Amino acid sequence: MMATSVMFSMSGVDKGRFLDAVKADPQTYKDWEGNGEWNIETSGKEDALFSPFLRKPFKKALETGLLPPNLSTIAGTWGAVSDQGDLTYLNLIGLAERDGTDPDDLTAAEMEGRYQAIAAVEALKRFMPGCEGAKLRNFGMTLGVRDTRKIDALYNLTSADVRGQARFDDVIGIFPEFIDGYGILILPTTGRYFHVPYRALLPQGIDNLLVAGRSIGGDKTSHAAVRNMMCCAVAGQGAGVAAAISIATDTALAQLDIGRVQAELRRQGARIH
């Protein structure tokens, strides 16, 4: 499984000094490589793009002993810095081999993740310009769990589908060529996209059940695409429309007129082609 995250944010950051430091040493998506679990496959077009990525403050913290050797995996991205000094969306803590279906694993990950987040804050205060007087603002409400169970669907998406702009007659929405996980990072910068098929929401062997979100049918590489929140929204809208039409027409989900589902999605403003 992909690593579980503990997200957090900081306050009291000097925005000007922080952004000046970022501009003086801009990081790219190519810079994600070289730290074991961060080794990634790209399509090449991502490599030179700017990435809000932080690793060097934590390397310095390791070298000086501020961070213990077992916290060498701390690194990741930040989202924005407000004029008030809030440094948001700090996605720096990745906890490998945690099972999101196991309460014991979830408890241990909450504890370990918060411990690592506090250590990351101290490293940023010491080694990232603009963070000297900053402090922890808050933790994410829950762990960031990227994968657990998936259904075996009437159609299971494949790596070739999400990489090769697959097209399906039962499409309920589209999603860009955005693959993030299992050592692959391909960003949606080219206009390429694939169809999300209705059949991927229908589990085999169970009548009248719809499954939306990251649990829809597919292999590991396709999961690294459909797990993204925006694709979960696409599947969710399609599932909601299908459920409503199923009830209104007293028709089993597997026998729905997909053209009617697609027409309603278009009426709602969804792009399906």
C-alpha positions as CSV (number, residue, x, y, z in Angstrom):
1,M,0.0,0.0,0.0
2,M,1.0,3.6,-0.5
3,A,2.2,5.5,2.6
4,T,-0.2,7.0,5.0
5,S,0.2,10.7,5.8
6,V,-0.2,13.0,8.8
7,M,-0.9,16.5,7.4
8,F,-0.3,19.7,9.4
9,S,0.1,23.4,9.0
10,M,2.2,26.1,10.7
11,S,1.6,29.7,11.8
12,G,4.0,32.6,12.4
13,V,6.0,32.2,9.2
14,D,7.6,35.2,7.6
15,K,6.1,34.9,4.1
16,G,8.7,37.1,2.4
17,R,11.7,35.4,3.8
18,F,10.2,31.9,3.2
19,L,9.4,32.7,-0.5
20,D,12.7,34.4,-1.1
21,A,14.5,31.2,0.1
22,V,12.3,29.1,-2.2
23,K,13.0,31.4,-5.2
24,A,16.8,31.3,-4.4
25,D,16.8,27.4,-4.5
26,P,13.7,26.4,-6.6
27,Q,12.9,22.7,-6.5
28,T,11.5,20.7,-9.4
29,Y,9.6,17.4,-9.6
30,K,12.9,15.8,-10.6
31,D,14.2,16.7,-7.2
32,W,11.8,14.2,-5.6
33,E,14.2,11.4,-6.7
34,G,17.1,10.1,-4.7
35,N,15.7,9.4,-1.3
36,G,14.7,5.7,-1.5
37,E,10.9,5.7,-1.4
38,W,10.8,8.9,-3.4
39,N,12.3,7.3,-6.5
40,I,9.7,7.9,-9.2
41,E,8.9,7.2,-12.9
42,T,7.8,10.2,-14.9
43,S,6.9,10.9,-18.5
44,G,9.8,13.4,-18.6
45,K,7.6,16.5,-19.0
46,E,7.3,16.8,-15.2
47,D,11.0,16.8,-14.4
48,A,11.7,20.5,-15.0
49,L,8.4,21.9,-13.5
50,F,8.6,23.8,-10.3
51,S,7.5,21.8,-7.3
52,P,6.8,23.2,-3.8
53,F,9.1,20.6,-2.4
54,L,11.1,20.6,0.9
55,R,13.8,18.1,1.7
56,K,17.0,20.2,2.3
57,P,16.0,21.5,5.8
58,F,15.5,18.0,6.9
59,K,18.8,16.7,5.5
60,K,20.5,19.5,7.5
61,A,18.6,18.4,10.6
62,L,19.8,14.9,10.1
63,E,23.4,15.9,9.6
64,T,23.4,18.0,12.8
65,G,21.6,15.3,14.9
66,L,18.4,17.4,15.4
67,L,16.6,14.6,13.7
68,P,17.4,10.9,14.5
69,P,18.5,8.7,11.6
70,N,15.1,6.8,11.6
71,L,13.4,10.0,10.5
72,S,15.3,10.3,7.2
73,T,12.0,9.9,5.2
74,I,10.7,13.3,6.2
75,A,10.3,15.4,3.0
76,G,7.4,16.5,0.8
77,T,5.3,19.4,-0.3
78,W,3.8,22.6,1.0
79,G,0.6,24.3,-0.3
80,A,0.7,28.1,0.3
81,V,1.8,30.8,2.6
82,S,-0.8,33.4,3.6
83,D,-0.1,37.0,4.2
84,Q,-0.8,36.3,7.9
85,G,2.0,33.8,8.0
86,D,0.1,30.5,7.8
87,L,2.1,27.8,6.0
88,T,-0.5,25.3,4.9
89,Y,-0.8,21.8,3.5
90,L,2.5,20.5,4.8
91,N,2.6,17.0,3.4
92,L,5.9,15.8,4.8
93,I,5.2,12.7,6.8
94,G,4.8,9.4,5.0
95,L,4.2,6.2,7.1
96,A,4.8,3.0,5.1
97,E,3.1,-0.3,5.5
98,R,0.1,1.0,7.6
99,D,-3.2,-0.8,7.0
100,G,-6.1,1.6,7.0
101,T,-8.5,-1.2,7.8
102,D,-6.7,-2.1,11.0
103,P,-7.6,0.1,14.1
104,D,-4.3,-0.8,15.8
105,D,-2.4,0.4,12.7
106,L,-4.4,3.5,12.5
107,T,-3.8,4.3,16.2
108,A,0.0,3.7,15.8
109,A,0.1,5.8,12.7
110,E,-1.6,8.8,14.4
111,M,0.9,8.6,17.2
112,E,4.0,8.2,15.1
113,G,2.8,10.7,12.5
114,R,2.3,13.4,15.0
115,Y,5.6,12.7,16.6
116,Q,7.3,13.1,13.2
117,A,5.3,16.2,12.5
118,I,6.6,17.9,15.7
119,A,10.1,16.9,14.7
120,A,9.6,18.3,11.2
121,V,8.4,21.6,12.7
122,E,11.6,21.9,14.8
123,A,13.7,21.2,11.7
124,L,11.9,23.9,9.7
125,K,12.4,26.4,12.5
126,R,16.1,25.7,12.6
127,F,16.9,25.3,8.9
128,M,14.2,27.0,6.8
129,P,14.4,30.8,6.4
130,G,11.2,32.5,7.5
131,C,10.2,29.7,9.9
132,E,12.4,30.7,12.9
133,G,9.5,32.0,14.9
134,A,6.9,29.7,13.6
135,K,4.9,27.0,15.4
136,L,2.6,24.2,14.8
137,R,-0.9,25.4,13.9
138,N,-2.9,22.2,13.6
139,F,-3.0,18.6,12.4
140,G,-5.2,17.2,9.8
141,M,-8.5,15.9,11.1
142,T,-7.7,12.4,10.1
143,L,-4.9,10.3,8.6
144,G,-4.4,10.5,4.9
145,V,-5.0,6.9,3.8
146,R,-4.4,6.4,0.1
147,D,-5.6,2.9,-0.4
148,T,-7.3,0.0,1.4
149,R,-9.9,-2.3,-0.2
150,K,-11.1,-2.2,-3.8
151,I,-14.0,-4.0,-5.6
152,D,-13.7,-6.6,-8.3
153,A,-15.9,-4.7,-10.8
154,L,-17.7,-5.7,-13.9
155,Y,-14.8,-3.8,-15.6
156,N,-11.5,-3.2,-13.8
157,L,-9.5,-0.3,-15.1
158,T,-5.9,-1.0,-16.2
159,S,-2.6,0.8,-16.4
160,A,-3.1,0.9,-20.1
161,D,-6.4,2.7,-19.7
162,V,-5.2,5.5,-17.5
163,R,-1.9,5.9,-19.4
164,G,-3.5,5.5,-22.9
165,Q,-6.6,7.7,-22.9
166,A,-9.0,4.9,-22.8
167,R,-12.5,5.4,-24.2
168,F,-15.6,3.6,-23.1
169,D,-19.2,3.6,-24.4
170,D,-20.5,3.6,-20.8
171,V,-18.4,6.7,-19.8
172,I,-19.8,8.7,-16.8
173,G,-17.0,11.3,-16.7
174,I,-13.4,12.1,-17.7
175,F,-10.2,12.5,-15.7
176,P,-6.8,13.9,-16.8
177,E,-3.7,11.7,-17.2
178,F,-2.8,12.3,-13.5
179,I,-1.1,9.3,-11.9
180,D,0.4,9.7,-8.5
181,G,1.4,6.6,-6.6
182,Y,3.3,3.3,-6.6
183,G,6.5,5.0,-7.9
184,I,4.8,6.8,-10.8
185,L,4.2,10.6,-11.1
186,I,2.6,11.8,-14.3
187,L,1.0,15.3,-14.1
188,P,-2.0,16.6,-16.1
189,T,-0.2,19.1,-18.2
190,T,-1.0,18.0,-21.8
191,G,-4.8,17.8,-22.2
192,R,-4.7,14.0,-22.2
193,Y,-7.5,12.2,-20.3
194,F,-9.3,8.9,-19.9
195,H,-12.9,7.9,-19.6
196,V,-14.3,6.6,-16.2
197,P,-16.6,3.7,-17.1
198,Y,-19.9,3.1,-15.3
199,R,-19.1,-0.7,-15.1
200,A,-16.1,0.1,-12.8
201,L,-18.6,1.1,-10.1
202,L,-20.5,-2.2,-10.2
203,P,-19.0,-5.0,-8.2
204,Q,-19.3,-8.5,-9.6
205,G,-21.7,-10.9,-7.9
206,I,-23.7,-8.3,-6.0
207,D,-26.9,-6.8,-7.5
208,N,-27.9,-3.2,-7.0
209,L,-24.8,-2.0,-5.3
210,L,-22.8,1.1,-6.5
211,V,-19.3,1.8,-5.2
212,A,-17.8,5.2,-5.9
213,G,-14.5,6.9,-4.8
214,R,-11.1,5.3,-4.7
215,S,-12.5,1.8,-4.2
216,I,-13.7,1.4,-7.9
217,G,-12.4,-1.5,-9.9
218,G,-8.9,-1.4,-11.2
219,D,-5.2,-2.4,-10.9
220,K,-2.5,-0.6,-8.9
221,T,-1.5,1.9,-11.6
222,S,-5.1,2.8,-12.3
223,H,-5.7,3.2,-8.6
224,A,-2.9,5.8,-8.5
225,A,-5.1,7.8,-10.8
226,V,-8.7,7.2,-9.6
227,R,-7.8,7.6,-6.0
228,N,-7.3,11.4,-6.6
229,M,-10.1,13.4,-4.9
230,M,-11.2,15.0,-8.2
231,C,-11.7,11.5,-9.8
232,C,-13.6,10.4,-6.7
233,A,-15.9,13.3,-7.3
234,V,-16.4,12.2,-11.0
235,A,-17.3,8.7,-9.9
236,G,-19.5,10.0,-7.1
237,Q,-21.6,12.2,-9.4
238,G,-22.0,9.3,-11.8
239,A,-23.1,7.0,-9.1
240,G,-25.6,9.5,-7.7
241,V,-27.2,10.0,-11.1
242,A,-27.3,6.3,-11.8
243,A,-28.9,5.6,-8.3
244,A,-31.6,8.3,-8.9
245,I,-32.5,7.0,-12.4
246,S,-32.5,3.4,-11.1
247,I,-35.1,4.4,-8.5
248,A,-37.1,6.6,-10.8
249,T,-37.4,3.9,-13.5
250,D,-37.5,0.8,-11.2
251,T,-34.5,-0.6,-13.1
252,A,-31.7,-2.7,-11.8
253,L,-28.3,-0.9,-11.8
254,A,-26.7,-3.3,-14.2
255,Q,-29.6,-2.8,-16.7
256,L,-29.8,1.0,-16.7
257,D,-30.0,2.9,-20.0
258,I,-26.5,4.4,-19.9
259,G,-27.6,7.0,-22.5
260,R,-30.1,8.3,-20.0
261,V,-27.5,8.5,-17.3
262,Q,-25.1,10.3,-19.6
263,A,-27.8,12.7,-20.7
264,E,-28.5,13.7,-17.1
265,L,-24.8,14.1,-16.4
266,R,-24.6,16.5,-19.4
267,R,-27.6,18.4,-18.1
268,Q,-25.8,18.9,-14.8
269,G,-22.7,20.2,-16.6
270,A,-20.5,17.2,-16.4
271,R,-18.0,16.6,-19.2
272,I,-18.2,13.0,-20.3
273,H,-16.3,13.1,-23.7
